């Protein structure tokens, strides 16, 4: 079991965007920048991770334009 005080002090985890490789931080506490985004896409497929803010917005726009709304 994790100590909540220790968890609260953790640095954001560093990720590299699955599409463009841009590095960004992810707040595991749920205060991540992506929580503020209006785009909602399926979770990343196996072997991939999150997208940076720019790529998430582009993927959402692509999904909105596709006839079936699927992620490109």
C-alpha positions in Angstrom: 0.0 0.0 0.0 1.3 3.5 -0.8 1.7 6.2 1.7 -0.6 9.1 0.5 1.9 11.7 1.7 4.7 10.1 -0.4 2.4 9.9 -3.4 1.5 13.5 -3.2 5.2 14.5 -3.3 6.0 12.5 -6.5 7.1 14.4 -9.5 5.0 14.2 -12.6 6.0 11.2 -14.7 7.8 12.1 -17.9 6.3 10.7 -21.1 7.1 10.9 -24.8 4.2 11.4 -27.2 3.4 8.2 -29.1 3.0 10.2 -32.3 5.7 12.9 -32.4 8.0 12.1 -29.5 7.6 15.4 -27.6 8.3 15.0 -23.9 5.7 16.1 -21.4 4.6 15.6 -17.8 1.7 13.5 -16.6 0.3 14.1 -13.1 -0.7 10.7 -11.7 -2.8 12.5 -9.1 -5.4 13.3 -11.8 -4.4 16.9 -12.2 -2.9 16.2 -15.6 -3.4 18.8 -18.3 -5.4 16.3 -20.4 -8.2 16.3 -17.8 -8.9 19.9 -18.9 -9.2 18.8 -22.6 -12.6 18.5 -24.2 -11.3 15.8 -26.6 -12.1 12.2 -25.4 -10.4 9.5 -27.4 -10.0 5.8 -26.6 -7.2 4.8 -24.3 -3.9 4.2 -26.1 -3.5 0.7 -27.7 -1.0 -1.8 -26.3 2.6 -0.6 -26.8 1.7 3.1 -27.0 1.3 5.7 -24.4 -0.5 9.1 -24.2 -0.3 11.9 -26.7 1.0 15.4 -26.2 -1.5 18.2 -26.1 -1.0 19.2 -29.8 -1.2 15.6 -31.1 -4.3 14.9 -28.9 -6.0 17.8 -30.4 -5.1 16.8 -33.9 -6.3 13.2 -33.3 -9.6 14.5 -31.9 -10.0 16.7 -35.0 -9.2 13.7 -37.3 -11.7 11.5 -35.4 -14.4 14.2 -35.7 -13.9 14.4 -39.5 -13.9 10.6 -40.0 -17.3 9.1 -41.0 -17.4 6.6 -38.2 -15.7 8.8 -35.6 -12.9 6.3 -35.2 -9.4 7.3 -34.1 -7.0 7.7 -37.0 
